[in-house]
């Protein structure tokens, strides 16, 4: 059984041994980490650490005039997530319809398809698909605070922007899946809708402006025979049942220090209903603990989550404050 076979057993919830994914080293971390392990890139890094799977983002947006995919600030420089976007003052859906929305024909999948084949040849499972971060994009179009307010004051405008962004990502995924669905094991996409304490919006607003789109994405992936792995940082405890009902098969990255996202709570309340990927704390543990402490924590997580679990950092980006020896300890404990 190679790493891909093992990963497929896990996501189908019939495994006898947990898996491992090292995550995605932050650009500022790569030189140090790759040097410490004697590898040249993240592909080699994952193989050296024994990662069961590999994340391959889908496509590059290549507009012939160099235009960005979503010009959320109208050409202005970003300085804060709360900065007014182009629809900050919008009260009329016709303004949304007139916006120059991106076209999926400018997405180039050449590198994506090459890396998918490279990954399969190495015996790893493939996580891919458009990142489809519509929650972030829509927030940027308004400015985060404006976005949350406009859910109440101008819901039709928010809905119109959301539909344009979501439809664009769905068209991207449709194009990729028609070419490579038989090679992609999980559709991996991400939207951070949790803070350290709770979801960023109320359950009512989540049901209205988020869940319908999640259902579209999960339904499309399942139609093409793929499982669905959702990324969301923060405390999303109270919407996990909604995500399970929507067809999300696995959840990442399990931000261990966020409210109610500890392994004891999650395994007790959702064990057997969804696969967990992550949970090795990146806020306190990985940056400061000893390798022995890292290994003990990995073993604890495996005992709690069981074999249908993927050991991985609680944030996909390994930051520069994480020592190489702690990454090694995490991988070694996952392989025990």
ChimeraX attribute file (.defattr): number of C-alpha atoms within 10 A of each C-alpha:
attribute: neighborCount
match mode: 1-to-1
recipient: residues
	/A:1	7
	/A:2	11
	/A:3	20
	/A:4	22
	/A:5	14
	/A:6	21
	/A:7	28
	/A:8	20
	/A:9	18
	/A:10	22
	/A:11	24
	/A:12	14
	/A:13	17
	/A:14	12
	/A:15	18
	/A:16	13
	/A:17	18
	/A:18	23
	/A:19	29
	/A:20	26
	/A:21	25
	/A:22	27
	/A:23	23
	/A:24	19
	/A:25	20
	/A:26	14
	/A:27	11
	/A:28	12
	/A:29	18
	/A:30	20
	/A:31	15
	/A:32	13
	/A:33	24
	/A:34	17
	/A:35	12
	/A:36	13
	/A:37	15
	/A:38	12
	/A:39	17
	/A:40	13
	/A:41	13
	/A:42	17
	/A:43	16
	/A:44	14
	/A:45	20
	/A:46	21
	/A:47	20
	/A:48	14
	/A:49	20
	/A:50	19
	/A:51	26
	/A:52	25
	/A:53	28
	/A:54	24
	/A:55	21
	/A:56	20
	/A:57	18
	/A:58	24
	/A:59	21
	/A:60	15
	/A:61	18
	/A:62	15
	/A:63	16
	/A:64	7
	/A:65	6
	/A:66	8
	/A:67	12
	/A:68	12
	/A:69	17
	/A:70	15
	/A:71	18
	/A:72	20
	/A:73	18
	/A:74	12
	/A:75	10
	/A:76	10
	/A:77	8
	/A:78	13
	/A:79	7
	/A:80	10
	/A:81	14
	/A:82	15
	/A:83	19
	/A:84	22
	/A:85	24
	/A:86	19
	/A:87	25
	/A:88	19
	/A:89	12
	/A:90	16
	/A:91	16
	/A:92	13
	/A:93	16
	/A:94	11
	/A:95	13
	/A:96	18
	/A:97	13
	/A:98	8
	/A:99	13
	/A:100	10
	/A:101	15
	/A:102	18
	/A:103	14
	/A:104	19
	/A:105	12
	/A:106	15
	/A:107	18
	/A:108	17
	/A:109	18
	/A:110	11
	/A:111	13
	/A:112	19
	/A:113	18
	/A:114	10
	/A:115	18
	/A:116	24
	/A:117	14
	/A:118	14
	/A:119	22
	/A:120	17
	/A:121	10
	/A:122	14
	/A:123	16
	/A:124	24
	/A:125	26
	/A:126	25
	/A:127	24
	/A:128	28
	/A:129	28
	/A:130	21
	/A:131	19
	/A:132	23
	/A:133	16
	/A:134	25
	/A:135	20
	/A:136	16
	/A:137	20
	/A:138	25
	/A:139	25
	/A:140	27
	/A:141	24
	/A:142	27
	/A:143	23
	/A:144	22
	/A:145	15
	/A:146	20
	/A:147	24
	/A:148	18
	/A:149	12
	/A:150	20
	/A:151	17
	/A:152	11
	/A:153	13
	/A:154	16
	/A:155	19
	/A:156	15
	/A:157	21
	/A:158	25
	/A:159	17
	/A:160	18
	/A:161	24
	/A:162	21
	/A:163	17
	/A:164	18
	/A:165	20
	/A:166	22
	/A:167	17
	/A:168	18
	/A:169	21
	/A:170	21
	/A:171	15
	/A:172	23
	/A:173	25
	/A:174	17
	/A:175	17
	/A:176	22
	/A:177	22
	/A:178	10
	/A:179	12
	/A:180	16
	/A:181	21
	/A:182	11
	/A:183	18
	/A:184	24
	/A:185	22
	/A:186	26
	/A:187	29
	/A:188	27
	/A:189	23
	/A:190	18
	/A:191	18
	/A:192	18
	/A:193	19
	/A:194	20
	/A:195	17
	/A:196	17
	/A:197	15
	/A:198	19
	/A:199	19
	/A:200	17
	/A:201	16
	/A:202	12
	/A:203	14
	/A:204	9
	/A:205	15
	/A:206	16
	/A:207	14
	/A:208	14
	/A:209	18
	/A:210	19
	/A:211	17
	/A:212	13
	/A:213	21
	/A:214	21
	/A:215	16
	/A:216	14
	/A:217	24
	/A:218	22
	/A:219	18
	/A:220	18
	/A:221	25
	/A:222	16
	/A:223	12
	/A:224	16
	/A:225	16
	/A:226	22
	/A:227	23
	/A:228	25
	/A:229	27
	/A:230	23
	/A:231	21
	/A:232	20
	/A:233	23
	/A:234	25
	/A:235	26
	/A:236	25
	/A:237	20
	/A:238	13
	/A:239	18
	/A:240	17
	/A:241	15
	/A:242	14
	/A:243	20
	/A:244	15
	/A:245	12
	/A:246	18
	/A:247	19
	/A:248	25
	/A:249	24
	/A:250	25
	/A:251	21
	/A:252	24
	/A:253	26
	/A:254	28
	/A:255	28
	/A:256	25
	/A:257	20
	/A:258	19
	/A:259	17
	/A:260	19
	/A:261	22
	/A:262	18
	/A:263	23
	/A:264	14
	/A:265	14
	/A:266	18
	/A:267	20
	/A:268	11
	/A:269	13
	/A:270	15
	/A:271	18
	/A:272	13
	/A:273	15
	/A:274	24
	/A:275	25
	/A:276	29
	/A:277	28
	/A:278	27
	/A:279	26
	/A:280	25
	/A:281	22
	/A:282	23
	/A:283	18
	/A:284	12
	/A:285	19
	/A:286	26
	/A:287	19
	/A:288	15
	/A:289	14
	/A:290	15
	/A:291	21
	/A:292	12
	/A:293	16
	/A:294	26
	/A:295	21
	/A:296	15
	/A:297	18
	/A:298	22
	/A:299	16
	/A:300	14
	/A:301	22
	/A:302	21
	/A:303	14
	/A:304	17
	/A:305	24
	/A:306	19
	/A:307	18
	/A:308	26
	/A:309	29
	/A:310	31
	/A:311	29
	/A:312	28
	/A:313	29
	/A:314	24
	/A:315	25
	/A:316	19
	/A:317	15
	/A:318	24
	/A:319	19
	/A:320	17
	/A:321	13
	/A:322	20
	/A:323	20
	/A:324	20
	/A:325	16
	/A:326	21
	/A:327	20
	/A:328	19
	/A:329	21
	/A:330	29
	/A:331	25
	/A:332	17
	/A:333	19
	/A:334	24
	/A:335	15
	/A:336	9
